[in-house]
Amino acid sequence: MTGTTSSGALSTNTVAALTGIAREIIISPATSSTTYNLTITNDNSLDMFISESITGDFIEEVALPMRGVYTVTVDQATKDEEFNMAIVLEQ
């Protein structure tokens, strides 16, 4: 997934319903000095993952059960730029 922040925020949905265990979350802003917050929300509007004050690339190993469409939100970014995002699933 990719998206570009506008006024320090972006929100994008997974392209398909995810089923499995998320093993890794990867977020990569265009520049390594960008600071931002990350939230992943399920289709019931529950925050399943939150991380704040991230600077640069974010690679986190997780064990997060997933089922359905998820919204990945980046906010309070210090720059408006492109972000590459991935959720690595074990099915």
VOVODREN-965880 format. One line per field, with one value per residue (C-alpha): x, y, z; residue in one letter. Coordinates in Angstrom, 3 decimals, always signed. Last residue first. Example, Ala and Ser with C-alpha at 12.3 -4.5 7.8 and 13.67 -1.06 7.14 Angstrom:
! VOVODREN-965880
x = [+13.670:+12.300]
y = [-1.060:-4.500]
z = [+7.140:+7.800]
aa = [s:a]
//
This chain:
! VOVODREN-965880
x = [-2.153:+0.904:+0.528:+3.004:+1.321:+2.908:+3.108:+4.947:+4.552:+4.700:+5.221:+3.676:+6.179:+6.083:+3.480:+0.799:-1.149:-0.641:-3.749:-4.001:-7.610:-8.299:-10.657:-11.567:-9.892:-6.600:-4.944:-1.906:+1.361:+3.772:+7.259:+7.690:+9.479:+9.050:+11.208:+11.816:+10.835:+7.918:+6.302:+3.344:+2.456:-1.074:-2.373:-5.845:-7.834:-11.467:-13.647:-15.529:-13.760:-10.408:-8.136:-4.373:-2.876:+0.512:+1.961:+4.550:+8.127:+9.882:+13.701:+14.200:+12.587:+10.075:+8.192:+8.461:+5.953:+6.358:+4.141:+5.194:+3.630:-0.051:-1.913:-4.466:-7.372:-7.213:-10.174:-8.825:-7.191:-6.273:-7.753:-5.947:-5.696:-3.283:-2.251:+0.274:-1.712:-1.831:+0.129:+0.736:-0.298:+1.119:+0.000]
y = [-17.577:-15.716:-12.095:-9.270:-5.851:-3.344:+0.435:+2.831:+6.486:+9.421:+12.938:+15.729:+16.270:+16.267:+13.532:+14.054:+11.170:+7.867:+5.705:+2.121:+0.978:-2.746:-4.945:-8.311:-10.829:-10.223:-11.867:-9.811:-11.527:-8.642:-7.901:-4.172:-2.379:+1.398:+3.501:+7.117:+8.576:+7.068:+9.325:+7.048:+3.398:+2.021:-1.400:-2.975:+0.264:-0.837:+0.731:-2.557:-2.884:-3.016:-0.059:+0.231:+3.384:+4.967:+8.251:+10.332:+11.677:+12.241:+12.254:+9.134:+10.644:+9.026:+7.431:+3.671:+1.658:-2.083:-4.174:-7.785:-11.056:-10.326:-13.556:-14.681:-13.353:-9.974:-8.616:-6.996:-3.739:-2.760:+0.630:+3.955:+6.981:+9.848:+12.708:+15.541:+18.241:+15.835:+12.622:+10.531:+6.914:+3.542:+0.000]
z = [+6.771:+8.009:+7.055:+6.409:+6.688:+4.345:+4.010:+1.701:+2.681:+0.266:+1.566:+3.616:+6.402:+10.226:+10.255:+12.902:+11.422:+9.636:+9.472:+8.243:+7.922:+8.005:+5.985:+7.472:+9.760:+11.512:+14.514:+15.602:+16.437:+15.895:+14.576:+14.022:+11.209:+11.198:+8.897:+9.847:+13.215:+15.134:+17.739:+18.426:+17.859:+17.899:+16.826:+16.880:+17.219:+17.068:+14.354:+13.709:+10.330:+12.137:+12.917:+12.474:+13.978:+13.261:+14.543:+12.681:+12.588:+9.251:+9.447:+7.309:+4.226:+1.847:+4.744:+5.282:+7.281:+7.848:+10.117:+10.664:+11.709:+11.053:+11.747:+9.210:+7.176:+5.471:+3.521:+0.405:-0.672:+2.882:+3.613:+3.516:+5.815:+5.491:+7.744:+8.094:+6.284:+3.345:+3.663:+0.571:+0.266:-0.618:+0.000]
aa = [q:e:l:v:i:a:m:n:f:e:e:d:k:t:a:q:d:v:t:v:t:y:v:g:r:m:p:l:a:v:e:e:i:f:d:g:t:i:s:e:s:i:f:m:d:l:s:n:d:n:t:i:t:l:n:y:t:t:s:s:t:a:p:s:i:i:i:e:r:a:i:g:t:l:a:a:v:t:n:t:s:l:a:g:s:s:t:t:g:t:m]
//
